[in-house]
Amino acid sequence: MAVVSKKIPAPDKVKVKTALLSVSDKTGIVELARALSEKGVRLLSTGGTHKTIAAAGLAVTDVSEVTNFPEIMDGRVKTLHPKVHGGLLAIRDDAEHQAAMKEHGIEGIDLAVINLYPFEDVRKAGGDYPTTVENIDIGGPAMIRASAKNHAYVTILTDPADYPELLEQLSADAGQTAYAFRQRMAAKAFARTAAYDAMISNWFAEALDIATPRHRVLGGVLREEMRYGENPHQKAAFYVTGEDRPGVSTATLIQGKQLSYNNINDTDAAYELVAEFLPENGPACAIIKHANPCGVATGPSLVEAYKRALACDSVSAFGGIIALNSLLDAETAEEIVKLFTEVIIAPEVSEEAKAIIARKPNLRLLSVGALPDPRASGLTAKTVSGGLLVQNRDNALVEDMELKVVTKRAPTAQELEDMKFAFRVAKHVKSNAVVYAKDGQTAGIGAGQMSRVDSARIAALKAEEAAKAMGLAEPLTRGSAVASEAFLPFADGLLSAIAAGATAVIQPGGSMRDQEVIDAADEHGVAMVFTGVRHFRH
């Protein structure tokens, strides 16, 4: 038996005699009110909820009749009253509480059904400052927290999805709710108000340009439980924050199995990368494996972009994630289904392509409706022991950077385009990253190595293997541009790239040995530009 205080045990079953209904989201509220009324429950309500229930022909008492105080200040003050909060917070088995209720004419409230002003929706829709502030709920969170604290006696519901379970409990147990149910609903209620307040506090930080607020809370809503996490022995779930950024969290699953933890992580990486290539500049495809790109390309058509991306490393692409920057058409779909693929994600999918992908029922197909804006601001976070690391999203684009030619030879127009392409991809490769590119296609990618020289060598080796697979006389790294996402600390990394055939280099610069690297480039007639911006990704 749980304990309310040192003296009073919490009852297992509580009869629901009076219910307070006050909701912004009115989904299912009339049906719930009718079912409660049929069970003899007295209904109290407020504002728009009262009007909705009364319009359905149900007997419902306005809270103002209970408080003997009208709604004032445009509804800002209506439930902030002792007769409401006393009814929610009173310990029913405490003699002093009972005496206070009797003295002040407070009636107990056994069930509170409350959800909050649509702050998240208003923010997502781009509401102005006054409108957004006006949609910060005050009375709702206060009643939710009061009810949840007193869950020994009060059932609190904040989600229409829980209405059926409530009614099942009341029907099965003579109008009573069980303590375990009230506990679960209380836990859910506190999580709801916490996420709501997190959204508000983060909006204020953004609106007032406070980069590092004293307290930072990130909230989310459960989208789905997963079979397991990164590994089978780890439990996992997918939560969505409500951020209005097109991607895996906003996508529609057209077909296929539930996405796994790793699928979601990799699909997000793939879609964020392909979004760097605007559709108006032509079709693009990115193939991701273990959150790293193994092939990225543009092309005159989407199918050609896919083929060119696959050619970079067709071995690693097996079982990978394919992201496209434009509508998935039938011709591209026919090519994709030839390879075992875990996920395809695209802004749109044609009906013909859907039919082709349907031949592979386990292949997950996602349609998003739009691409994320690579220039948009936002936050990213990761956990460490006892803390959170929070930073702004890396929304720096090479197109916006002031490129500085530091060698005697300036890059040709084609080399400059290849440089930008390679640097755009390197932004999405785990550090240390080295990317070779030629004619809008990755030629070799080296990722996640402790040594940048090793990344350059691995990328060149990948290019040689790809050339053999395609029957080419030499790897695509010959005459390519190479990108390093951070500065080259020594000339050895550059020399490895030159040995692979690179003729142009793009890197952030900023090393104490920059001049040594520049001199090596000049000695070999290689063009080099500095971006002044690095793209570490760990």
C-alpha positions as CSV (number, residue, x, y, z in Angstrom):
1,M,0.0,0.0,0.0
2,A,1.5,3.3,-1.0
3,V,1.7,6.2,1.5
4,V,0.4,9.7,1.0
5,S,2.0,11.0,4.2
6,K,3.5,9.3,7.3
7,K,0.0,8.5,8.5
8,I,-2.2,8.0,5.5
9,P,-2.0,5.1,3.0
10,A,-3.2,5.8,-0.5
11,P,-6.3,3.9,-1.5
12,D,-6.1,1.4,-4.3
13,K,-9.5,2.2,-5.9
14,V,-11.0,5.7,-6.1
15,K,-14.6,6.3,-7.2
16,V,-14.9,9.0,-9.9
17,K,-17.8,11.2,-8.9
18,T,-16.7,14.6,-10.3
19,A,-14.7,15.3,-13.4
20,L,-13.1,18.5,-14.6
21,L,-12.7,18.7,-18.4
22,S,-10.6,21.6,-19.8
23,V,-8.9,20.9,-23.1
24,S,-7.5,22.8,-26.1
25,D,-7.3,19.7,-28.2
26,K,-11.0,18.6,-28.2
27,T,-10.4,15.3,-29.9
28,G,-12.8,12.7,-28.4
29,I,-13.9,15.1,-25.6
30,V,-17.6,14.9,-26.4
31,E,-17.6,11.1,-26.5
32,L,-15.7,11.0,-23.3
33,A,-18.0,13.5,-21.6
34,R,-21.1,11.5,-22.8
35,A,-19.6,8.2,-21.5
36,L,-18.8,9.8,-18.1
37,S,-22.2,11.3,-17.8
38,E,-23.8,8.0,-18.5
39,K,-21.8,6.6,-15.6
40,G,-23.3,9.3,-13.3
41,V,-20.2,11.4,-13.2
42,R,-20.8,15.1,-12.6
43,L,-19.1,17.2,-15.3
44,L,-17.3,20.5,-14.7
45,S,-15.8,22.5,-17.5
46,T,-14.4,25.8,-18.7
47,G,-14.6,28.1,-21.7
48,G,-14.6,26.5,-25.1
49,T,-14.7,23.0,-23.7
50,H,-17.9,23.8,-21.7
51,K,-19.5,25.2,-24.9
52,T,-18.6,22.1,-26.9
53,I,-19.9,19.7,-24.3
54,A,-23.1,21.7,-23.7
55,A,-23.7,22.0,-27.5
56,A,-23.8,18.2,-27.5
57,G,-26.8,18.3,-25.2
58,L,-24.9,17.1,-22.1
59,A,-25.3,18.5,-18.6
60,V,-22.2,20.3,-17.6
61,T,-21.4,22.9,-14.9
62,D,-19.2,25.9,-15.7
63,V,-16.3,26.2,-13.3
64,S,-17.3,29.9,-12.7
65,E,-20.5,28.5,-11.0
66,V,-18.3,26.5,-8.6
67,T,-15.8,29.3,-7.9
68,N,-18.5,32.0,-7.8
69,F,-16.1,34.1,-9.8
70,P,-16.3,34.8,-13.5
71,E,-13.6,34.2,-16.1
72,I,-11.7,37.5,-16.5
73,M,-8.9,39.0,-18.5
74,D,-9.8,37.2,-21.8
75,G,-9.9,33.8,-20.0
76,R,-6.4,34.2,-18.6
77,V,-7.9,33.8,-15.1
78,K,-10.6,31.1,-14.7
79,T,-9.3,28.0,-12.9
80,L,-6.7,29.7,-10.7
81,H,-8.9,29.5,-7.7
82,P,-8.9,27.7,-4.3
83,K,-12.1,25.9,-5.0
84,V,-10.5,24.3,-8.1
85,H,-7.1,23.6,-6.7
86,G,-8.4,22.7,-3.3
87,G,-10.7,20.1,-5.0
88,L,-7.6,18.7,-6.8
89,L,-5.1,18.8,-4.0
90,A,-7.1,17.8,-0.9
91,I,-6.0,14.5,0.8
92,R,-9.4,12.9,1.1
93,D,-8.5,10.8,4.2
94,D,-6.9,13.7,6.1
95,A,-9.2,15.1,8.7
96,E,-7.7,18.6,8.6
97,H,-8.1,18.7,4.8
98,Q,-11.7,17.5,5.1
99,A,-12.4,20.2,7.6
100,A,-10.9,22.9,5.3
101,M,-13.0,21.6,2.4
102,K,-16.1,21.8,4.5
103,E,-15.3,25.3,5.9
104,H,-14.6,26.8,2.5
105,G,-17.2,24.9,0.5
106,I,-14.7,23.0,-1.6
107,E,-15.9,19.9,-3.5
108,G,-13.5,17.1,-4.4
109,I,-12.5,16.6,-8.1
110,D,-11.7,13.0,-8.8
111,L,-10.8,13.2,-12.5
112,A,-9.1,16.0,-14.4
113,V,-8.9,15.8,-18.2
114,I,-6.7,18.6,-19.3
115,N,-4.5,19.4,-22.3
116,L,-2.6,22.6,-23.1
117,Y,-2.7,25.6,-25.3
118,P,-1.1,24.7,-28.7
119,F,2.1,26.6,-28.0
120,E,4.1,24.1,-30.2
121,D,1.7,24.5,-33.1
122,V,1.8,28.3,-32.9
123,R,5.6,28.3,-32.8
124,K,5.9,25.8,-35.7
125,A,3.5,28.0,-37.7
126,G,5.8,31.0,-37.2
127,G,3.5,33.0,-34.9
128,D,4.8,36.5,-34.0
129,Y,6.1,37.2,-30.5
130,P,2.8,38.4,-28.9
131,T,0.8,35.6,-30.4
132,T,3.3,33.0,-29.2
133,V,3.4,34.4,-25.7
134,E,-0.4,34.4,-25.5
135,N,-0.4,30.7,-26.3
136,I,1.7,29.9,-23.2
137,D,-0.8,28.0,-20.9
138,I,-0.7,28.9,-17.2
139,G,-3.9,27.4,-15.6
140,G,-3.6,24.1,-17.5
141,P,-0.1,23.2,-16.3
142,A,-1.1,24.3,-12.7
143,M,-4.1,22.0,-12.7
144,I,-2.1,19.1,-14.3
145,R,0.6,19.3,-11.7
146,A,-1.8,19.6,-8.8
147,S,-3.8,16.6,-10.0
148,A,-0.6,14.6,-10.7
149,K,0.8,15.4,-7.3
150,N,-2.4,14.2,-5.7
151,H,-2.6,11.0,-7.8
152,A,-3.4,9.1,-4.7
153,Y,-7.0,10.4,-5.1
154,V,-7.1,12.1,-8.5
155,T,-6.8,10.7,-12.0
156,I,-5.2,13.1,-14.4
157,L,-5.4,12.6,-18.2
158,T,-3.4,14.8,-20.6
159,D,-3.7,12.7,-23.8
160,P,-6.8,11.7,-25.7
161,A,-5.1,8.4,-26.4
162,D,-5.7,7.5,-22.8
163,Y,-9.5,8.1,-22.8
164,P,-10.4,4.4,-23.8
165,E,-8.3,2.9,-21.0
166,L,-10.0,5.2,-18.5
167,L,-13.4,4.2,-19.6
168,E,-12.4,0.5,-19.5
169,Q,-11.3,0.9,-15.9
170,L,-14.5,2.7,-14.9
171,S,-16.7,0.1,-16.6
172,A,-14.8,-2.9,-15.2
173,D,-14.6,-1.6,-11.6
174,A,-17.9,0.1,-10.7
175,G,-16.7,3.6,-11.7
176,Q,-13.4,3.4,-10.0
177,T,-9.8,3.8,-11.1
178,A,-6.8,1.8,-9.8
179,Y,-3.8,3.4,-8.1
180,A,-1.4,1.9,-10.6
181,F,-3.3,3.6,-13.4
182,R,-3.3,6.9,-11.6
183,Q,0.4,6.6,-11.0
184,R,1.1,6.0,-14.7
185,M,-1.1,8.9,-15.7
186,A,0.6,11.2,-13.2
187,A,4.1,10.3,-14.5
188,K,2.8,11.0,-18.0
189,A,1.4,14.3,-16.9
190,F,4.6,15.6,-15.3
191,A,6.5,14.5,-18.5
192,R,4.0,16.5,-20.5
193,T,4.4,19.7,-18.6
194,A,8.2,19.3,-18.5
195,A,8.3,19.0,-22.3
196,Y,5.9,21.9,-22.7
197,D,8.0,24.1,-20.4
198,A,11.2,23.0,-22.3
199,M,9.6,24.1,-25.6
200,I,8.8,27.5,-24.1
201,S,12.2,28.1,-22.5
202,N,14.0,27.1,-25.7
203,W,11.8,29.4,-27.7
204,F,12.6,32.3,-25.4
205,A,16.3,31.6,-25.7
206,E,16.0,31.6,-29.5
207,A,13.8,34.7,-29.6
208,L,16.1,36.7,-27.3
209,D,19.3,35.3,-28.8
210,I,20.5,33.7,-25.6
211,A,23.0,31.2,-26.8
212,T,23.7,29.5,-23.4
213,P,20.7,29.8,-21.0
214,R,21.4,28.9,-17.4
215,H,19.1,25.9,-17.7
216,R,18.7,23.9,-20.9
217,V,16.0,21.3,-21.2
218,L,15.2,19.2,-24.3
219,G,11.8,17.6,-24.5
220,G,10.2,15.1,-26.8
221,V,7.1,13.1,-27.4
222,L,7.3,9.3,-27.8
223,R,6.9,8.4,-31.4
224,E,7.6,4.7,-31.1
225,E,9.3,2.1,-28.9
226,M,11.9,0.1,-30.7
227,R,12.8,-3.6,-30.6
228,Y,16.3,-2.5,-29.5
229,G,18.9,0.2,-29.7
230,E,22.3,0.4,-31.3
231,N,22.8,-3.2,-30.2
232,P,20.2,-5.9,-29.3
233,H,20.9,-5.7,-25.6
234,Q,20.0,-2.0,-25.5
235,K,16.5,-0.7,-25.0
236,A,15.5,2.3,-27.2
237,A,12.7,4.6,-28.3
238,F,12.3,7.4,-30.8
239,Y,11.1,10.8,-29.5
240,V,10.2,13.8,-31.6
241,T,10.8,17.3,-30.4
242,G,8.3,19.0,-32.6
243,E,10.9,20.9,-34.5
244,D,9.6,21.8,-37.9
245,R,12.5,20.5,-39.9
246,P,11.8,18.1,-42.8
247,G,13.5,14.7,-42.2
248,V,13.1,11.3,-40.8
249,S,11.0,12.6,-37.9
250,T,8.4,14.2,-40.2
251,A,8.5,11.5,-43.0
252,T,5.7,9.2,-44.0
253,L,6.6,5.5,-44.1
254,I,5.1,4.4,-47.4
255,Q,6.1,0.8,-46.9
256,G,8.5,-1.5,-45.1
257,K,9.3,-2.6,-41.6
258,Q,9.6,-0.3,-38.6
259,L,12.8,1.7,-38.8
260,S,15.4,0.6,-36.3
261,Y,17.5,2.9,-34.1
262,N,20.4,2.6,-36.5
263,N,18.1,3.1,-39.5
264,I,16.8,6.4,-38.1
265,N,20.3,7.7,-37.2
266,D,21.7,6.8,-40.7
267,T,18.6,8.1,-42.6
268,D,18.9,11.4,-40.8
269,A,22.5,11.6,-41.8
270,A,21.7,10.8,-45.4
271,Y,18.9,13.3,-45.8
272,E,20.8,16.1,-44.2
273,L,23.7,15.5,-46.6
274,V,21.6,15.3,-49.8
275,A,19.8,18.5,-48.8
276,E,23.1,20.3,-49.4
277,F,22.4,19.8,-53.1
278,L,19.5,22.0,-54.1
279,P,17.0,20.4,-56.6
280,E,17.1,23.4,-58.9
281,N,20.8,22.7,-59.5
282,G,20.0,19.2,-60.6
283,P,19.4,15.7,-59.2
284,A,21.6,14.4,-56.4
285,C,21.9,11.1,-54.5
286,A,23.7,10.2,-51.2
287,I,24.4,6.7,-50.1
288,I,25.1,6.3,-46.3
289,K,26.5,3.4,-44.3
290,H,26.9,3.6,-40.6
291,A,26.3,7.4,-40.7
292,N,29.1,8.0,-43.2
293,P,28.6,8.6,-46.9
294,C,30.1,5.9,-49.1
295,G,29.0,7.7,-52.3
296,V,27.5,11.0,-53.3
297,A,26.9,12.3,-56.8
298,T,24.9,14.7,-59.0
299,G,23.8,13.9,-62.5
300,P,21.7,14.9,-65.5
301,S,19.0,12.6,-64.2
302,L,18.2,11.1,-60.9
303,V,19.1,7.6,-62.1
304,E,22.4,8.8,-63.3
305,A,23.1,10.5,-60.0
306,Y,22.3,7.2,-58.2
307,K,24.6,5.2,-60.5
308,R,27.4,7.7,-60.1
309,A,27.0,7.7,-56.3
310,L,26.9,3.9,-56.2
311,A,30.1,3.6,-58.3
312,C,32.2,5.3,-55.6
313,D,31.9,2.3,-53.3
314,S,29.3,-0.3,-54.4
315,V,30.6,-2.8,-51.8
316,S,29.9,-0.5,-48.8
317,A,26.6,0.6,-50.3
318,F,25.2,-2.9,-49.8
319,G,22.6,-2.6,-47.0
320,G,22.9,1.1,-46.9
321,I,20.6,4.2,-46.9
322,I,19.8,6.0,-50.1
323,A,18.7,9.7,-50.0
324,L,17.5,11.6,-53.0
325,N,17.0,15.3,-53.4
326,S,14.1,15.1,-55.8
327,L,11.1,12.9,-56.8
328,L,11.9,9.2,-56.9
329,D,10.9,8.1,-60.4
330,A,10.3,4.6,-61.9
331,E,13.6,4.5,-63.7
332,T,15.6,5.2,-60.5
333,A,13.5,2.8,-58.5
334,E,14.2,0.0,-61.0
335,E,18.0,0.6,-60.5
336,I,17.8,0.8,-56.7
337,V,15.9,-2.5,-56.2
338,K,18.8,-4.3,-57.8
339,L,20.8,-3.7,-54.7
340,F,19.9,-4.7,-51.1
341,T,19.0,-1.5,-49.4
342,E,17.6,-0.8,-46.0
343,V,16.0,2.6,-46.5
344,I,15.1,5.0,-49.3
345,I,14.2,8.6,-48.4
346,A,13.1,11.3,-50.9
347,P,11.0,14.4,-50.9
348,E,8.4,12.7,-53.1
349,V,7.8,9.3,-54.7
350,S,5.9,8.7,-57.9
351,E,3.1,6.1,-58.0
352,E,5.1,4.0,-60.5
353,A,8.1,4.0,-58.2
354,K,6.0,2.9,-55.3
355,A,4.8,-0.1,-57.3
356,I,8.4,-1.0,-58.1
357,I,9.6,-0.7,-54.5
358,A,6.7,-2.8,-53.4
359,R,8.4,-5.8,-54.9
360,K,10.8,-5.5,-51.9
361,P,8.3,-5.5,-49.0
362,N,11.0,-5.2,-46.4
363,L,12.6,-2.2,-48.0
364,R,11.6,0.9,-46.1
365,L,10.4,3.8,-48.3
366,L,10.0,7.3,-46.8
367,S,8.5,10.4,-48.4
368,V,9.1,13.7,-46.6
369,G,7.5,16.3,-48.8
370,A,10.4,18.8,-48.6
371,L,14.1,19.1,-48.0
372,P,15.6,20.6,-44.8
373,D,17.1,24.0,-45.3
374,P,20.9,23.5,-44.8
375,R,21.2,27.2,-43.8
376,A,18.5,27.0,-41.1
377,S,19.5,27.4,-37.5
378,G,18.7,24.9,-34.8
379,L,20.3,22.9,-32.0
380,T,22.0,19.5,-31.9
381,A,22.7,17.6,-28.6
382,K,24.5,14.6,-27.4
383,T,24.8,13.1,-24.0
384,V,27.9,12.6,-21.9
385,S,28.1,11.1,-18.4
386,G,26.2,13.5,-16.2
387,G,25.6,16.1,-18.9
388,L,24.5,17.3,-22.3
389,L,26.6,18.9,-25.0
390,V,24.4,21.3,-26.9
391,Q,25.5,23.4,-29.9
392,N,24.0,25.2,-32.9
393,R,23.5,23.1,-36.0
394,D,26.5,23.3,-38.5
395,N,24.7,25.4,-41.1
396,A,27.8,26.8,-42.7
397,L,27.8,26.3,-46.5
398,V,30.8,26.5,-48.8
399,E,28.8,28.7,-51.2
400,D,28.7,31.4,-48.5
401,M,32.4,31.2,-47.6
402,E,35.1,33.5,-48.8
403,L,37.5,31.2,-50.4
404,K,41.1,32.3,-50.3
405,V,43.6,31.0,-53.0
406,V,46.9,30.5,-51.1
407,T,49.0,28.8,-53.8
408,K,50.8,30.3,-56.9
409,R,48.3,28.5,-59.2
410,A,44.7,29.3,-58.9
411,P,42.2,26.5,-59.4
412,T,40.5,26.2,-62.8
413,A,36.7,26.7,-62.9
414,Q,36.2,22.9,-63.0
415,E,38.6,22.4,-60.1
416,L,36.8,25.0,-58.1
417,E,33.4,23.3,-58.6
418,D,34.9,19.9,-57.6
419,M,36.5,21.6,-54.5
420,K,33.1,22.9,-53.4
421,F,31.4,19.5,-54.1
422,A,34.1,17.7,-52.0
423,F,33.9,20.2,-49.1
424,R,30.1,19.9,-49.1
425,V,30.4,16.2,-48.7
426,A,33.3,16.3,-46.2
427,K,31.0,18.3,-43.9
428,H,29.0,15.1,-43.4
429,V,31.8,12.7,-43.1
430,K,33.1,11.6,-39.6
431,S,36.4,13.2,-38.7
432,N,39.1,12.9,-39.7
433,A,37.6,13.2,-43.2
434,V,39.1,13.3,-46.6
435,V,37.0,13.4,-49.8
436,Y,38.1,13.2,-53.4
437,A,35.6,14.5,-56.0
438,K,35.6,14.9,-59.8
439,D,32.8,16.1,-62.1
440,G,30.1,16.1,-59.4
441,Q,30.9,12.7,-58.1
442,T,32.8,11.4,-55.1
443,A,35.9,9.5,-56.2
444,G,36.9,8.3,-52.7
445,I,36.0,8.9,-49.1
446,G,38.1,8.4,-46.0
447,A,36.3,8.7,-42.7
448,G,36.8,8.5,-39.0
449,Q,40.5,7.8,-38.8
450,M,42.8,8.9,-36.0
451,S,45.3,10.1,-38.7
452,R,44.3,12.4,-41.6
453,V,47.0,10.7,-43.6
454,D,45.2,7.4,-43.2
455,S,42.0,9.0,-44.2
456,A,43.6,10.2,-47.4
457,R,45.1,6.8,-48.1
458,I,41.9,4.9,-47.4
459,A,40.0,7.3,-49.7
460,A,42.5,6.6,-52.5
461,L,42.3,2.9,-51.9
462,K,38.5,3.0,-52.2
463,A,38.9,4.9,-55.5
464,E,41.3,2.3,-56.9
465,E,38.9,-0.5,-55.9
466,A,36.0,1.4,-57.6
467,A,38.0,1.8,-60.8
468,K,38.7,-1.9,-60.9
469,A,35.0,-2.7,-60.4
470,M,34.1,-0.3,-63.2
471,G,36.8,-1.5,-65.5
472,L,38.5,2.0,-65.6
473,A,42.1,2.4,-66.6
474,E,42.8,4.7,-63.7
475,P,40.9,5.8,-60.5
476,L,38.7,8.9,-60.6
477,T,41.1,10.5,-58.1
478,R,43.3,11.3,-61.1
479,G,42.7,15.0,-61.8
480,S,40.3,15.3,-58.8
481,A,39.9,17.9,-56.1
482,V,40.4,16.8,-52.5
483,A,38.7,18.2,-49.4
484,S,39.8,18.0,-45.8
485,E,37.1,19.0,-43.3
486,A,39.8,20.4,-40.9
487,F,43.2,21.9,-41.5
488,L,46.1,19.8,-42.8
489,P,48.6,19.8,-39.9
490,F,51.5,18.5,-42.0
491,A,52.4,18.2,-45.6
492,D,52.2,14.4,-45.5
493,G,48.4,14.4,-45.9
494,L,48.7,16.6,-48.9
495,L,51.4,14.5,-50.4
496,S,49.2,11.4,-50.0
497,A,46.4,13.2,-51.9
498,I,48.8,14.3,-54.6
499,A,50.1,10.7,-55.0
500,A,46.5,9.7,-55.5
501,G,46.2,12.1,-58.4
502,A,44.5,15.2,-56.8
503,T,45.3,18.5,-58.5
504,A,43.4,20.8,-56.3
505,V,42.9,21.0,-52.5
506,I,40.3,22.7,-50.3
507,Q,40.8,22.9,-46.6
508,P,40.0,25.3,-43.7
509,G,43.6,26.4,-43.1
510,G,44.7,27.7,-39.7
511,S,47.6,25.3,-38.9
512,M,50.9,26.5,-37.5
513,R,52.4,24.6,-40.5
514,D,50.2,26.2,-43.2
515,Q,53.2,27.6,-45.0
516,E,54.8,24.2,-45.1
517,V,51.7,22.7,-46.7
518,I,51.3,25.6,-49.1
519,D,55.0,25.2,-50.2
520,A,54.4,21.5,-50.9
521,A,51.4,22.3,-53.0
522,D,53.4,24.9,-55.0
523,E,56.2,22.4,-55.5
524,H,53.8,20.0,-57.2
525,G,51.8,22.6,-59.1
526,V,48.6,22.0,-57.0
527,A,46.0,24.7,-56.5
528,M,44.9,25.2,-52.9
529,V,42.2,27.3,-51.3
530,F,41.4,28.0,-47.6
531,T,37.8,28.3,-46.4
532,G,38.5,29.6,-42.9
533,V,35.7,27.3,-41.7
534,R,36.1,23.7,-40.5
535,H,33.4,21.0,-40.3
536,F,34.5,18.6,-37.6
537,R,31.9,15.8,-37.1
538,H,32.6,13.3,-34.3
